[in-house]
């Protein structure tokens, strides 16, 4: 039974999503007011400059106007100065009411030699001493070149203190050479060595962090976090429209403390754009997760994540919603993890995954619950078949309660290699639904079993599988492979379309399997241009019901319960399971001919019906001795 988490009734992240409007209203109002004030000031100065430049001046008669052009003497005259001072004073006063400008505490833009870390920290600390407020990063590039504490943080956030920019031209930039041997940096980060133990009610909005990774490459043998924004403990945290450039380290946004229960609650990350230092030059960096979350109540939406062959999102979170993100060029789009905290109620929906080596990998350990993961309505393009695209087996050590993979479009776009990595590789899961997805061009199997236990309920329904198994690996040339010594509780394979669209016929059949099963149903599937449709030899405990119209013969190849039916559309034979319940034998054919067969191989109790009834003739003939064509006797004499 899955645990009940707060707000579970609202769906993952729904409560914080609903509250975001209220929280964000203040932030948007701040940004709008500040932008308007800057615009008013800029308009005034432009008008003033035009007046000054267009004035026909006599230096002897108009010294105050003449010298107003010269900033060195601008403050010594009253005529123009009076208006400027009045406007600047008014602007500064209004701005101070909205946000505290870091320049008021000595920050200097666009000076690579000036370290702005302390002025920015002093601004944050001052706002915190007032009980909270808004710290403004104006437009310009503010260089950072010093760190504090054992975790080497450049800036430490404080509760109730928001950091707001004026858009992506408000830039915090890390100076060259901060990742040396034995040295490191994080930009804005709260860690365990901070005096304030929790960071609550904070917004990071509308600015850029340039980590300058090309000039801060990771040295050989060292790990650097290089977190752009990180919170160790806290709640009500929003990261909105923050651009992070050229991250060379292990994480970009990091929220959580690697402890149980979750140390962070109520997180929104939205409208952000992130990029990493290229692995081609940052060769010693071997581990990265752009967004690393150990939190309860999470909403991650509308972000663009450029992961350059690393992990995009690692989630150890519950009640989490990840939707409408664009993830590019990642090794793994999602690490879904329950090794330190529970991971319950995750919704991964409507994302676009472009050029990924793998979509997701699941991790579970004893003592932590991983359940109710929903992966729906995503577009996923895979570029490598060196690993399973959905790996639900390799690192799953305890049972996952429920996974649903529905309404996704999955396409393999990479080179075709001879490799046995599957699209979906299934491990220790109680309930797995794979429904209404479309799979295109995968080199190997689409759905396959890894290390399972005896708890699996597997539902494969209404999917479309086109032109897969192109790697042409022997025994990997059919898309659904259920091979295991462990017993599956329930298998439902219903309403799927499996098709070779060309004459190549890379898929030699739709399904093959030998796993024992308690109950199985195979019905209403449409197999097109396959040499054979199904083979399955696993012994069922209860029922194995088949109702299929397709290619091939089930006798000696497909298990069936009594009264199962298999129609061979090539020979127009109907096969009915009449004997030897739950074995591959005992299927008997029924067909319509104008006389009993004189060619072909038949078994006792095969039946041929007369295709047209005649007086004095038989309804049909039954094989009484197996052979080629066997011995046949008429039955159902029709009165003359």
N, C-alpha and C positions, 0 to 999 in steps of 0.2 A: 504493500500500500504506500503510495507516494505521500510524503509529508505535506501538510498544509502550511503554506507560507503566507505571511500577511499580504493582503491585496491580490491573492491568487484569483479571486473571483473576477477581478477587473482585467486579467490578462497581464502578460509580462510588460512591466514598465508603464502600465496604463495610468497608474496614479501619478507618477512623476511627470508623465507626458501631459496629463490634464493640468497639473500645477505649473507646467513650464510657462504657459501664457502669463500667469500671474507674476512669476519670478522674472520672466524676460521683459515684461512691460516696463519695469523700472529701468532695465538696462537699455532697452531701445529708446526710451524717453531721454535718458542721459546722452546717448550717442547722437540723437537727433538735435537736442538742445546745443550740445557742444559744436556739432557740425554747423548749425545755423549761426552760432556766435562767431565761429571762425570765418564763415562766409560773409557775414556782415562786416567784420573787421577788414577782411581782404577787399571787399567792395569799396569800403571807405578809403582805404589806403590807395587803391587803384585810382579812385576819383581824385584824391588829393595829389597824387603824383602827376596825373594828367594836368590838373590846374597849375601846379608848379612848373611843369615842363612847357606848358603853352603860354606862360606869362612872359611878356616882354619886359625884361628886368633891367633896371639901372642899379648897379651895386651901391652907388652912393645914396640913392633914395630908398631902396628896399633891401637893406642888409638882412633883415630877419627872414625874408622869403628866399633870398639868394643862399644863405647859409643853411636853410632847411634842407637843401639838397645834400649837404655834407653832414653825415652822421656824427662826425667828431665834434661839431659845434651845434648839433641840432637842439640840444637841451638848453641853450643859452638865450634863446629868444622866445618872446611870448606870443606873437601873433598867430603863427601856425602851431606852435607848441601847445598852446592852450587847448585848441581843439583836439589835437592828438592825445594829450594827457587825459582829457576828459573821456575820450573814447576808450583809451587803453585802460583807464581806471575802472570804467563801467564794465568793460569786457572781462577784466581780471576778477572783479567782484562777482559777476554772474557765474563765471567759470568756477570760482572757488566754492560757490554754493552747490554746484553740480558734482565736481570732481576735483581732486587735488592733483595738480600737474606736477609730474616728477621734476620738471625744470625749476620749480620753486624750491626744490631741495638740492639743486646744483647739477642735475643731469644735463649733459651737453650732447646734442645730436651731431652726427656726421663728422666726428673727430675720432679716428681710429686709435689715437694715442691716449684717449681719456677713458677711464674705467667708470662705467655708470652703475656698477653693481651696488655700491654703498649708497649713492643718492636714491636709487630706486627702493632699496631696503629701508632707508630712513623715511621715505614717503609712506611706505606700507605700514611701518611701525607707528608713525604719527597718526594715520587714519585709524589704526587699531586702538591707539590710546584714547581716541574720541568715541570709542564704542563701535567703530566700523565706518565704512564709507567707500568711495570710489576713487581709485587711483588712475589717473589719465596718462597714457603714453601718447604724446602728440606725434604728428607726422615727422619722419626723420629716422635715421639709423643710429641706435644707441648701442655702443659697443660694450661688451662685458668681458672682464679679464681677471677676475678674482673669485675665489670660492671660500665658503665658510663651513666649519664643522667637519666631522669625520666622514660624512657622505659627500663632501665637496659640492655643496649646493651654492649656486650663485645668488639666488633670490629665494627667500623663505616666505611662503604665503601665510596669512593670518586669518582667523575666523572673521566673517562678516566684512571682509575687505575685498572688493571686486577690482580686478585689473582690466581696464577698458582702453581700447585704442580707437583710432579714427579710421580704421580700415587697414588694409594690408600694406599700406605705406608707413604705418607705425611699426617699426622694426626693432627687435632686440637681436643683436648679432654677437655671437661668440668670436673672440679674437683668435688668431692663429696660434697653434702650438699648445692648446690646453689639454690634449690627450698625449702626454708624454709617458715615459717609462716611470711607473709609480705615481703618476698624477692623472686626474680625471676631472669631469665636471658634470653637473646637472643644472639645468637652467632655472626653472621654477619648481621647487620640490620641497615637500614636507616629509621628514623622515623621523625615525625613532629617537634621534638625538636632540630633537627640537624641544624647547621648554614647553611650548603649547602642544598638548597631546592630541588634540583633534582639530581639524579644519572644517568648520561647518558654515554653510550659507555663503558660498563664494561663486563668483562668475568670472570667467576668463573669456574675453570677447573682443573681436574685431582688431586683431593685430597679428604680426608675423614674428616667428622665432626662426632665425637663420643660424643653424648650428655649425655652419661653415665646415662641414665634414671633410671636404677636399683638402683643407689645411689642418685637419684634426684626425688623421687616420689612426686606426687602432694599431698599437705596436704588437709585435709578435709575442704570443703567449699570454696576452692580457685580455681581460674583459672589462668593458666600460659600459655603464648603463646609458649615460648621456640622455637622461630623461628630459623632455621639453617641459612637460607639466606632470607632476606627480603628487599624489596625496596618499599618505600612509594610513591615516585614520580620519574619518569624517563623514559628513552627510550633506545632502543638498548641494551638489557640485555641478556646475554647468560649464562646459567648454564649447563655445559657439563661434564659428567663423574665425578660427585660429589657423593660420597657415604655418606649417613647420617645414623648413627646407633643409635638405642635405644633412640628415641625421646619420652619424657614423656608428652609433652605439646599439644597445640591446633593446631599448624601448623608446617610444615617442610619447605616448600618454600612458601613465602607469598609476592605477588606483587600486589600493589594497595592500595588505601587510603579510600575506602568506600565513595567516592564522585562521582558525575556525572558532566561532562563526565569522561571517564576513565582517571586515572592519570598516567597510565603506558602504553607505546606503544612499539611494536616490541620486543617480548619475545621469546626466544628459551630455552626449557628445554629438554635435550636429554641425553640418555645413563647413566642416574642416577639410583641409587639403594637406596631405603629407607626402614627403619624398625622402628617400634615403641616399646616402653616398653610394655610388655604384660599387658593386662587389668586384668589378673588374679592377678597380684601383684600391679599394678597401679590403684587401685580400685576407687579412687576419681576423676579420669579423666573421664569426661562424654561427651566431645565434641572434635572432631579432624577432620581436613581436611589436608591430606598430602600435596597436592598442592592447594593453594588458590589464585585464579587469578581474578583480576578486571582490564582487560587490553584490548587494541585494537591491533590486529595483533599478534596472538599467535601460536606457533608451539611446541607441546609437543609430543615427539616421542622416542620410543625405551627405555623406562624406566621400571624398575621393582619396583613395589610399594607394600609393605607388610603393610596393614593397620590394621590388627588385630581387626576386628569388628568395625572400624570407617570408615569415608568417605575418599575415595581415592583422588578425584578431585572435588573441588567446583569452578565452573566457572561462573563468572559474565561478561564474555568477548564477544567481537564481532570479527568476522573474525578470528575464532579460529579453529585449526586443531589438533586433538588428535588421533594419530595413532600408531599402532604397539607397544603399551604398554602392559605389563603383570601386572595385578592387582590381588592380592591374599588376600583372607580371609578378605573381607571388609564388613561393614554393607551396604554401598552404594558406588557404583563405581563412579557415577557422580551426583552431585547436579547441576542442570542447572537453573540459577537464574537470574531474572530481577526484583529486588526489590530496588536496589540503582542505577544501571546503565542499559543501554540497553544490550541485549544479542541477537545479530543478526549474522546469518551466522556461525553456528557451524557444524563441520564435525567430527564425532566420528567414526573412521573406523579402521578395522583390528586389534582390540585389543582382548586380551584374558583375560576374567574375570573368575577367578577360585574361587569357594567356597564363593559366595557373598550372603548376605541376600536380597539385592535389587540391580538392575542394575542402575536405575536412578529415580530421583524425580525432578519435575519441580516446580518452584516458580515464580509467577508473581504478580506485584502490579500496581496500577494505576499510569500513568505518565512515564512508562518505557516499551519499546518494547521487546518482546520475539518472534522471528520469524526465520524461515528457519533453523531448527535443523535437521541434517541428521545423522542417526544412521545406519551405513552400514557395512556389512561384518565382524561382530564381532562374537566371540565364547563366549557364556555366560552360565556359569553353576551356578545355583541358589541352595542354600542349606537350605533356610528357606521359608516357606509360611506364615509367620506371618505378612508380609507386601506385598503390590503389587510390582511386579518386575519392572514394568514401571508405576510409579505413576504420571499421567498427570492430576490429579484431586484434591487431598487433599489440596494443597497450591496454586492452580491456581485461582486467583481472577479477572484477566482480560484476554481477548481473546489472545491466542497464534495464530500467523498467519499461520504457516505451520510446520508440522513435517513429516518426512519420515523415516520409519523403514523398511529397506530392506536388504535382503540377509544375515540375521543373523541366526546363529544356537543357539537355546536356549534349555537348558536341565535342568530339575529339578533333583537334586542328593541327596536331603535331605530326612529326615523321612517324612512319610505321616501323617499329622495331619488333624483333622476335623476343617478347617478354611476357611473363605470365602474370603481370599485375592486372587486377580486375577493376572494373568501375566501382561496384559496391561489393566490399568484402565483409561478410557478416561474422560476428563473434558472439559473445555472451550477452544476449538480449532476450528479454521476456516477450516483447511484442514489437515487431517491425512491419510497418505498412509501406509498401512501395507502390504508389498509385498514380495513374494518369500523368506519367512522365514521358518525355520523348528522348530517346537515346540515338545518337548518330555516330557511326564510323569508329567506334571503339575497337582497338586492335585485338583485345582479348575478350574474356567473358564480361558480361554486363552485371550479372548477379551471381555471386559465388559464396560458398561457405568457407570460413576460416576455422578457428577453434571455437566451437559452440559447446553448450551444455545441453541438458535435456529439458530446458524451459522455453524453447523458442516457439512462438506463434508467428508464422510468416504469411503475409498477405501480399501477393503480387497481382495487381488488378489494373486493367484498363491502360496499360502502358503501350507505347509504340517503340519498337526496336528495329532500326534500319541499318543494314550493311555493316554489321559489327564482326568481330573475330577476324579482322583482316591480317593479323599477324601470322595466321596460318600455322599456329603451333598445334601439333597433334594433341588431342584431348582437350585443347582450349578453343576448339572451333565451334562451340555452341554457346549461346548467350546466357542461358540459365543453367547453372551447374549446382546440384544439391548433393554433394558427395561428403559423407561423414559416417563415422561409426556410432555417433550419438543419435539419440532419438529426437526427432522434431515433434512437438505436440500437435500443431495444426499447420497444414499447408493449404493455401487457397491460391490457385493460379487461374484467373478468370478474366475474360474480356480483353486479353492482350492481342496486339498485332505484331508479328515477327516476320520481317520481310527482307529478302535479298532483292534489291531493285534492279540488279543487273544479272547477266548470265553467269557471272563469276561464282556465285553461290559460296561465299566465304563461310557463311553459317551453314553447317551440314545438317543441323537439326535445331529445334527450338529449346528443348529441355533434355537434360540427362541427369540421372541421379541414382544413388544407392542408399541414401540415409533412411534408416527405419523411421516410421512416422505413426503417430496414434491415429490421426484422421487427415485425409487429403481429399480435395475436390479439384478437378481439372475440367473446366467447362467454358464453352463459348469463346475459345481463342481462335484467331485467324492467322494461320501460318501460310505465307505466300512464297512460292518459288524456293522451297526447301526440299532436299532429297527425302528426308524423313522428318516427321514432326516431333514425336516424343519417344524417349526410352526411359524406363525407370524400373529398377529392380529391388528397391528397398521394401522390406516386408512391413505392412501396416498392422497395427495392433487392433484397430477397429474397422474403419472403412477407408477405401480408396476409390472414390467414385469418379468415373470418367464419362464425359459426354462431349465428343469431339467430331468435327467434320474436317478432314484434312488428307494428308498423304501417308502412305505406308500401311503396314499391318501391325496390330498390337501383339499378335501371338508371339510368345517367347521374347518380347522386348518391353512390354508395358504391363505393370501390375494393374489389376482392376478388381473391384468388388463385384459380386453378382449383380447382373442387370446393367452394368456399365455398357456404354454404346460408343463405338468408334466407326465413323463412316470414312471409307477410302474414296475420295472424289476422283481418283484416277481410274480405278477398276470398277467403281460403282458398287463396291461390296460394303455391306453393313456387317460389322463385327459386334457380337453380343457376348458378354461374359456369362456363360451358362454353367461352367464347372470350375472346380478348384479355386474357390474364393480366395482372394488376396494373393494370388500368385500371377506370374507372367503367362502361365499356360491356362488353358480352359476357355479361350476365346473361340467362338465358332462363327463362321461367315454365313451371311445370307445375301443372295443376289438373285436377279431375275434373268432367266435365259429361256430359249424356246425348247430346250431339252436338257437332260442331265449332261454334265461336262464329259468331254472325251479327251481333254488335255488339262494340264495343270496339276498341282499337288493339293490334296484335300485331306481333312481329318474326319474321323468318326463324328457324326452329328452336325457336320456342315450341311447347310440347306440351300437348295436352289429352287426358287419359285418360278412357275410357268409365267412367262411374260404376257401370255394371252390364254384365257381359259377356253377349253373346248369340250363339248359333250363327249363323254366316254374317255376323256383324258384325266390327268392328275392335277391337283393343285400345285404339286411340286415333287421334288425328289430329295432324299436324305442319304448322306454317305454312311454306309454301315460298316465299311472297312477302309481304313486309311490307306492312301497310296497315291499313285500318279496315273490315272485320276482317281483311283479308289473304286470301291463297289457301291453302286447307287440303286436305291429302290424307290419306287413311286409311293406317294401317300396322298390321301384325300381324293379318292376316285369320284369323278363327277358323273352323275347319272346321265346315261345316253338318251 
